[in-house]
Amino acid sequence: MDNSFDPKTDPGRDTRVTPSVQETQDAEVPDRARRRFLGTASAAAIGGFAGMTVPFGKNFPEGLIPAAFAEENPLGDKDGLSLLNDRPVNAETPAHLLDDAITPTNRHFIRNNGLLPDNMDADGWTLTVDGFVDTPLSLSIQDLKDQFEVVTSALHIECGGNGRSAFDPPARGNQWTTGAIACSNWTGVRLKDVLEAAGVQSNAVYTAHYGADIHLSGDPEKDTLSRGLPIERASGDDILIAFEMNGGPLHPMNGAPLRLVVPGWPGSCSQKWLTRIEIRDQVHDGAKMTGKSYRVPAYPVAPGTDVPDEDMVIMGPMPVKSLITFPENGVSTGMSTEVRGHAWVGDKTVSTLEVSIDFGATWQAADLDAPVNKGAWQNWRATVSFPQAGYYEIWARATDTDGVAQPHAIAWNPRGYLNNTFHRVGLMAS
Amino acid sequence: MGCAFLRQSLTEKGHAMFRHKMRAMSTAIVIISAATALASETVVTDDQGRSEVIYDVGILHPAPGAQITYDYCSGCHSEMIIAQQGQTRDGWDDILVWMVEDMGMGEIDNEDRNMILDYLATYYNPDRPHFPKN
């Protein structure tokens, strides 16, 4: 064995593999985690299973990964995403790969709090609706399709922490830049219709959502994440219990086979691998509902302020925001170019989108589409011309129907949420 | 990753953090531990002249304290989330408290805890000197 691994020169990569099989293995197992397994999994290692017999162990090729432990590339078939974390998997989409009006499944960001469920088969999946309802329900995915109107909508989902990487001082959590946003076509039934069938009682205050993903500690008693919605929001006709994404099955990393899609609210409200919706007579207190999770200070604070938990309030709709998806940051361009992207806001619509080429001194209006349906992001485009060759930045600024615009500076908060500052794209014009 | 578990099983340190059977990882741990005798060793030194042997710390900055940090943390999650952070010592302390109180981590031996906090507060401080570059 070659034991030459030196993390100082090769930080993400373990070279402890038999040289003769390295080439084959690298081709088959592209990610770092699998490479690590390669160095250690061998026929001898198989023999090390405690209490487990491997009848044909002597035939096991040296260096091969036992299939049961062969971790897949954490990004699988996702195309061009930036991997922030491989356990749990979290990955965002570079802005220029979000140029499509409807985000393809393989470019939808991944934000996982735990490990994937052992079983994600649509057959046999059950959704329970209980709590303060007249008729508790237990529904298969086929029941949902048979008993409720099936609708397809373009719905945007943005992680509450999108943009966290720009916080100073840093806020803990995945350091998302701009790519934890997507707007795919989702097919499912309205949460509102299912709640009506169950008969929400008059004392209902909040929903509580539960999923089948596995807590990182492995403790089956712990929920990875269990958040909810005020009952008024849960009654909105734009929220889906979705079983299809862009006309196909849900992606395993995006909640297969069943999930909530709550447009405009922090992505954590859109429970993945959905198994249960409980109606409560009080605000939900599940995993990541309390403390500082998905909460912001009730009042403006200076960056770095240690805010007591009791002054932190649950985040509601996401603020107005926009993204430039063309041109790509850092490219060279001619003396004029088309600029395009998307704009969105929780529970409202975007009324204007402006772009600037002079660091915000002047702004010009872009052509902004209406949302294709309630809860969809809005596509926009403009043509900008440069007065002379040189370096420019395109800035985009969206304003919502209440006249609230994107700010220039971050409203700092302890956990790094709701960064809706301008997106900037640098260009060399000549 | 492998030696982390072997060292824990040898020293019993951090054993309590595995009180919950890790469904996804439990058998993998066995197979890794069985082969850790093959792991390489690297000596790292910090600017105060302290030296330490490390085995496998993933993408963590290789310095004294990296191995014990990796050992305690990577049982449940990737070190990739650690390397993204920029926290003060108090901020890291809060995170360890949260891990133990809410996230199912066992109590951490006090000496180990200080070594981990020293390492994190030095190399993953708010100036983010070792933020991953991808």
Interface residues (C-beta under 8 A of the other chain):
Chain A: M1 N3 S4 F5 D6 P7 K8 P11 G12 D14 R16 R32 A33 R36 F37 G39 T40 A41 S42 A44 A45 I46 G47 G48 F49 A50 M52 P66 A68 F69 S82 L83 L84 N85 D86 R87 P88 N90 L115 D118 D168 P169 P170 R172 N174 Q175 I214 H215 L216 S217 G218 D219 P220 K222
Chain B: M1 G2 H20 K21 M22 R23 A24 M25 S26 T27 A28 V30 I31 I32 S33 A34 A35 T36 L38 A39 S40 T42 V44 I54 D56 V57 G58 I59 P62 C76 H77 S78 M80 I81 Q84 Q85 G86 Q87 T88 G91 I95 M103 G104 M105 P126 R128 F131 N134
